[in-house]
Amino acid sequence: MTRTSVSIDDLRALIAGALETEPGDVTDEAHFSDELDIDSLLMLEVATRVETAFGVPANTVATSGAKTLAQLHAFVVSTLVGEPCAGPVIRPRPLNDPAARLFLFHHAGGSHLLYRGWAEHFPKDWELCLLEAPGRGRIQHVPLIDDCDRLVDYFHTAVAPLLDRPFGFFGHSMGALIAYQCTRRLHHDGGPLPDWLGVSAAGAPNTEAGTDSRPHLMSDEELRRWLRDVGGSTPQLLDNDDVWTTFAPVFRNDFTVLATWARPRDPEQLPVPLSVFGGYRDTLISEDRLLAWQAFTTHFRGLERYEGGHFFVMNHQRPLAVAITSAMRSASA
């Protein structure tokens, strides 16, 4: 069964059942691992029970990063109210008549959860649209897509009805490639173009990807070690064999998208303002590869770098929102 709402006491009883203890022993702020002794295997059991009871996919619960009952409740509620219909576009703050829309594309192996909490940092009359690739979250029943062009087709179909007002694209890592390719598709088709395109932690198409394009060929242990070094994945995902078995195909699929993408020969400069973002300590993408994006637009808006590695975006939500808002407003002025 699925539910459209859930109380914190509902979850308290569910966790108590998994722990075989009394609900009163599961306080709102008790730390799962430190105080309740919930290890990764028990967390998977909790996640499975949450999916059965409330319809929130177990894989998203297991990797939500929630460390207390209160945090888990907030996550489950936000997931349930975020988008009533299962589809690739998740609108955490739906608006009937938004002044602008910002479409956010996630990284390889990731989901829309990369942008959880971003909406609160943007103008109240903007609608954020978080894109979810197939095979994860609430569309985990949709087969994975390991081809870049077909993935762009999938997203293009989903966003087309929402391009009726000023909009922008922002993508992180693999999401940057997809955002760029979606912009190219719109340009080739003569459709409405984004007012602004933001690419983050991704090298320009004319640069060699190097070793970061080969993860899909690694053994399981090599891939898990590589992901630990890069960051961005929770210990619950990488350290538990049962959880990893669920997510490994998603990682390999997405890295195949990156490795097999046919880079365009002599691509045209897009008539769209483009900004680039990166982390100072990103070991995958060099500054030169970030700056190479200026050859792909007629309006290069520069490179902004932040403290952190490949997943610097996780620790800089507010300043990134300010930068993106400013860039979109300036581009559309």
C-alpha positions as CSV (number, residue, x, y, z in Angstrom):
1,M,0.0,0.0,0.0
2,T,1.1,3.6,-0.4
3,R,0.2,6.7,1.6
4,T,0.1,10.3,0.7
5,S,1.0,11.5,4.2
6,V,2.9,10.0,7.1
7,S,3.3,11.1,10.8
8,I,6.5,10.9,12.7
9,D,4.8,8.3,15.0
10,D,4.0,6.1,12.0
11,L,7.8,6.0,11.3
12,R,8.6,5.6,15.0
13,A,6.4,2.4,15.1
14,L,8.0,1.1,11.9
15,I,11.5,1.6,13.2
16,A,10.6,0.1,16.5
17,G,9.3,-3.0,14.7
18,A,12.5,-3.4,12.8
19,L,14.5,-3.1,16.0
20,E,12.1,-5.3,17.9
21,T,11.8,-2.6,20.6
22,E,9.2,-0.3,22.1
23,P,8.3,2.9,20.1
24,G,9.1,5.0,23.1
25,D,12.7,3.9,22.8
26,V,13.0,5.6,19.3
27,T,13.1,9.3,20.2
28,D,13.0,12.0,17.5
29,E,16.7,12.9,17.7
30,A,18.3,9.6,18.7
31,H,21.2,8.9,16.3
32,F,20.5,5.8,14.2
33,S,24.0,4.3,14.4
34,D,25.4,5.8,17.7
35,E,22.3,5.4,19.9
36,L,19.9,3.0,18.2
37,D,22.6,0.6,16.8
38,I,21.1,0.7,13.3
39,D,23.8,-0.6,10.9
40,S,23.7,-0.6,7.1
41,L,21.8,-3.9,7.0
42,L,19.2,-2.7,9.5
43,M,18.9,0.6,7.6
44,L,18.1,-1.5,4.5
45,E,15.4,-3.3,6.4
46,V,13.9,0.1,7.6
47,A,14.1,1.4,4.0
48,T,12.2,-1.7,2.7
49,R,9.5,-1.2,5.4
50,V,9.2,2.5,4.5
51,E,8.7,1.5,0.8
52,T,6.0,-1.1,1.7
53,A,4.1,1.2,4.0
54,F,4.4,4.6,2.3
55,G,5.5,4.0,-1.3
56,V,8.8,5.8,-1.0
57,P,11.4,3.7,-2.9
58,A,13.8,1.8,-0.6
59,N,16.8,2.8,-2.5
60,T,16.2,6.5,-2.0
61,V,15.5,6.0,1.7
62,A,18.7,4.0,2.2
63,T,20.8,6.7,0.6
64,S,18.9,9.7,2.0
65,G,21.6,10.4,4.6
66,A,19.0,10.6,7.4
67,K,20.6,10.0,10.7
68,T,17.7,10.5,13.1
69,L,13.9,9.8,13.1
70,A,13.2,13.5,12.7
71,Q,15.5,13.7,9.6
72,L,13.9,10.5,8.1
73,H,10.4,11.9,8.7
74,A,11.4,15.2,6.9
75,F,12.8,13.3,4.0
76,V,9.8,11.0,3.6
77,V,7.3,13.9,3.8
78,S,9.3,16.0,1.3
79,T,9.4,13.0,-1.1
80,L,5.7,12.4,-0.8
81,V,4.6,16.0,-1.4
82,G,7.3,16.8,-3.9
83,E,5.6,15.3,-7.0
84,P,2.3,13.4,-6.9
85,C,2.8,11.8,-10.3
86,A,5.7,9.4,-10.9
87,G,7.8,11.0,-13.7
88,P,11.2,12.4,-14.5
89,V,10.4,16.0,-13.5
90,I,10.1,16.6,-9.7
91,R,8.9,20.0,-8.6
92,P,9.5,20.5,-4.9
93,R,7.6,23.8,-4.9
94,P,5.0,23.7,-7.7
95,L,3.7,27.0,-8.9
96,N,0.7,27.7,-11.2
97,D,2.4,30.7,-12.9
98,P,6.1,30.8,-12.2
99,A,8.2,33.8,-13.4
100,A,10.9,31.4,-14.5
101,R,11.9,27.7,-14.3
102,L,15.2,26.2,-13.6
103,F,15.9,22.6,-14.7
104,L,18.5,20.7,-12.7
105,F,20.3,17.6,-14.0
106,H,22.0,15.2,-11.7
107,H,25.4,13.4,-11.8
108,A,26.2,9.8,-12.8
109,G,24.8,7.2,-10.4
110,G,22.8,10.0,-8.7
111,S,19.3,11.2,-8.5
112,H,17.3,14.4,-8.0
113,L,18.3,14.2,-4.3
114,L,21.5,16.0,-5.2
115,Y,19.4,19.1,-5.3
116,R,17.3,18.4,-2.2
117,G,16.8,21.7,-0.3
118,W,17.8,24.0,-3.2
119,A,14.4,25.4,-3.8
120,E,14.4,27.4,-0.6
121,H,17.4,29.5,-1.8
122,F,15.8,30.7,-5.0
123,P,13.3,33.5,-5.7
124,K,9.8,32.5,-4.5
125,D,8.3,33.0,-7.9
126,W,10.7,30.6,-9.6
127,E,9.9,27.0,-10.0
128,L,12.7,24.5,-9.7
129,C,12.4,21.3,-11.8
130,L,14.6,18.4,-10.7
131,L,15.2,15.9,-13.5
132,E,15.4,12.2,-12.6
133,A,17.0,9.7,-15.0
134,P,15.2,6.4,-15.4
135,G,15.9,3.4,-13.1
136,R,16.0,5.3,-9.8
137,G,13.7,7.0,-7.2
138,R,10.0,7.0,-8.1
139,I,10.7,5.9,-11.7
140,Q,12.9,3.0,-10.8
141,H,10.5,0.8,-12.8
142,V,11.6,2.6,-16.0
143,P,14.5,0.8,-17.7
144,L,17.9,2.4,-17.5
145,I,19.1,4.3,-20.5
146,D,22.8,3.9,-21.3
147,D,22.9,6.0,-24.5
148,C,23.3,9.8,-24.3
149,D,21.1,10.6,-27.3
150,R,18.2,8.4,-26.0
151,L,18.5,9.9,-22.6
152,V,18.3,13.4,-24.1
153,D,15.2,12.3,-26.0
154,Y,13.7,11.1,-22.8
155,F,14.3,14.4,-21.0
156,H,13.4,16.5,-24.0
157,T,9.9,14.9,-24.1
158,A,9.5,15.5,-20.3
159,V,10.5,19.2,-20.3
160,A,8.9,20.3,-23.6
161,P,5.5,21.3,-22.1
162,L,7.3,23.3,-19.4
163,L,9.3,25.6,-21.7
164,D,6.5,28.2,-22.0
165,R,8.3,30.9,-19.9
166,P,11.9,32.0,-19.3
167,F,14.0,29.0,-18.2
168,G,17.5,27.9,-17.5
169,F,19.5,24.6,-17.4
170,F,22.0,23.6,-14.8
171,G,23.8,20.3,-14.7
172,H,26.4,18.7,-12.5
173,S,29.0,16.3,-13.9
174,M,27.1,13.9,-16.2
175,G,24.2,16.3,-15.7
176,A,26.2,19.1,-17.4
177,L,26.7,16.9,-20.5
178,I,22.9,16.2,-20.6
179,A,22.0,19.8,-20.1
180,Y,24.4,20.9,-22.9
181,Q,23.0,18.2,-25.2
182,C,19.4,19.2,-24.4
183,T,20.3,22.8,-25.3
184,R,21.8,21.6,-28.6
185,R,18.7,19.6,-29.3
186,L,16.5,22.6,-28.8
187,H,18.8,24.8,-31.0
188,H,18.7,22.2,-33.8
189,D,15.0,21.9,-33.6
190,G,14.3,25.6,-33.6
191,G,12.6,25.3,-30.2
192,P,12.7,27.8,-27.3
193,L,16.3,28.1,-25.9
194,P,17.2,28.5,-22.3
195,D,18.0,32.0,-21.2
196,W,21.1,30.5,-19.5
197,L,23.1,27.3,-19.3
198,G,25.2,26.3,-16.3
199,V,27.7,23.4,-16.4
200,S,29.4,22.1,-13.2
201,A,32.3,19.7,-12.7
202,A,32.4,18.6,-16.3
203,G,35.0,19.1,-19.0
204,A,34.1,20.7,-22.3
205,P,33.3,18.2,-25.2
206,N,36.5,19.0,-27.0
207,T,38.8,17.8,-24.2
208,E,40.0,14.3,-23.5
209,A,38.1,12.7,-20.6
210,G,41.1,10.6,-19.5
211,T,40.7,7.9,-16.8
212,D,37.5,9.3,-15.4
213,S,35.6,7.8,-18.4
214,R,36.5,4.2,-17.6
215,P,34.7,3.4,-14.3
216,H,32.1,1.2,-16.0
217,L,34.9,-1.2,-16.8
218,M,36.2,-1.5,-13.3
219,S,35.6,-4.5,-11.0
220,D,33.1,-4.0,-8.2
221,E,35.8,-3.4,-5.6
222,E,37.7,-1.0,-7.9
223,L,34.5,0.9,-8.6
224,R,33.5,1.2,-4.9
225,R,37.0,2.3,-4.0
226,W,37.0,4.9,-6.9
227,L,33.6,6.2,-5.7
228,R,34.9,6.6,-2.2
229,D,37.8,8.6,-3.4
230,V,35.6,10.9,-5.6
231,G,33.0,11.4,-2.9
232,G,29.3,12.1,-3.3
233,S,28.1,8.6,-2.3
234,T,27.0,7.7,1.2
235,P,28.7,4.9,3.3
236,Q,25.3,3.1,3.4
237,L,25.5,2.6,-0.3
238,L,29.2,1.7,-0.7
239,D,29.8,-0.4,2.4
240,N,26.8,-2.7,2.4
241,D,26.8,-5.5,-0.2
242,D,23.0,-5.7,-0.4
243,V,22.6,-2.0,-1.1
244,W,25.5,-1.9,-3.5
245,T,24.0,-4.8,-5.5
246,T,20.9,-2.6,-6.1
247,F,22.9,0.5,-7.1
248,A,25.9,-0.9,-9.0
249,P,23.9,-1.3,-12.3
250,V,22.9,2.4,-12.1
251,F,26.5,3.6,-11.7
252,R,27.7,1.3,-14.5
253,N,24.8,2.4,-16.8
254,D,25.5,6.1,-16.2
255,F,29.3,5.8,-16.7
256,T,28.6,4.0,-19.9
257,V,26.6,7.0,-21.1
258,L,29.7,9.2,-20.5
259,A,32.2,6.7,-22.0
260,T,30.3,6.0,-25.2
261,W,29.0,9.5,-26.0
262,A,30.2,10.5,-29.4
263,R,31.6,14.0,-28.9
264,P,30.5,16.4,-31.7
265,R,33.0,17.3,-34.3
266,D,33.3,21.1,-34.8
267,P,30.2,21.9,-32.7
268,E,28.6,25.2,-33.3
269,Q,28.7,27.9,-30.7
270,L,25.4,28.0,-28.9
271,P,23.7,31.4,-28.8
272,V,23.1,30.9,-25.0
273,P,24.9,32.5,-22.1
274,L,27.0,29.8,-20.4
275,S,28.6,29.8,-16.9
276,V,31.0,27.2,-15.6
277,F,31.4,26.0,-12.0
278,G,34.0,23.8,-10.4
279,G,35.7,22.7,-7.2
280,Y,39.2,23.8,-6.4
281,R,40.2,20.3,-5.3
282,D,38.4,18.4,-8.0
283,T,40.9,15.6,-9.1
284,L,38.7,14.6,-12.0
285,I,38.2,17.9,-13.9
286,S,41.1,20.4,-14.3
287,E,40.7,24.1,-14.6
288,D,41.8,23.9,-18.3
289,R,38.9,21.5,-19.1
290,L,36.4,23.8,-17.4
291,L,37.7,26.9,-19.2
292,A,37.5,25.1,-22.5
293,W,33.7,25.6,-22.4
294,Q,34.1,29.1,-23.6
295,A,34.6,27.8,-27.2
296,F,31.0,26.4,-27.1
297,T,29.0,29.6,-26.6
298,T,28.7,33.0,-28.0
299,H,28.3,34.4,-24.5
300,F,30.8,32.9,-22.0
301,R,30.0,34.1,-18.5
302,G,33.1,32.9,-16.9
303,L,34.2,30.2,-14.4
304,E,33.4,30.3,-10.7
305,R,35.2,27.9,-8.4
306,Y,34.4,26.9,-4.8
307,E,36.2,25.1,-2.0
308,G,35.8,21.3,-2.3
309,G,36.2,18.4,-4.7
310,H,34.1,17.0,-7.5
311,F,30.9,17.2,-5.3
312,F,31.5,20.8,-4.0
313,V,27.9,21.6,-4.8
314,M,26.8,19.7,-1.7
315,N,28.4,22.2,0.6
316,H,27.6,25.4,-1.3
317,Q,23.9,25.5,-1.9
318,R,23.2,29.1,-0.9
319,P,26.2,30.7,-2.8
320,L,25.5,28.6,-5.9
321,A,21.8,29.7,-5.8
322,V,22.8,33.3,-5.5
323,A,25.3,32.9,-8.5
324,I,22.7,31.1,-10.6
325,T,20.0,33.5,-9.9
326,S,22.2,36.5,-10.8
327,A,23.5,34.8,-13.9
328,M,19.9,34.0,-15.2
329,R,18.6,37.4,-14.4
330,S,21.6,39.1,-16.1
331,A,21.3,36.8,-19.2
332,S,17.6,37.6,-19.6
333,A,17.9,41.3,-19.1
